[in-house]
């Protein structure tokens, strides 16, 4: 599965990659996006991310692995499992 990080704002690509591949907890904005909490995401977003919110939704839907987003519990499980490169290749969903 190829994940297109280049669809995201450049300053966010590293954090998204670290989260997906290694389960490293992202900052407040990306955590809110992954948890499907777009009200909080808008509150935490910088100007660029505010303008790119549709791109974020598209990336979550089309590129991010299904088990890594959708709720606080799923995000927590993804972090605990160490992401795609964790010992079990991500959490069991």
Buried (B, 14 or more C-beta within 10 A) or exposed (E): EEBEBEBBBEEBBEBBBBBBBEBBEBEEBBBBBBBBBBEBBBEBBEEEBEEBBEBBBBBBEEBBBEBBBBEEEBBBBBBEBBBBEBEEEBBEE
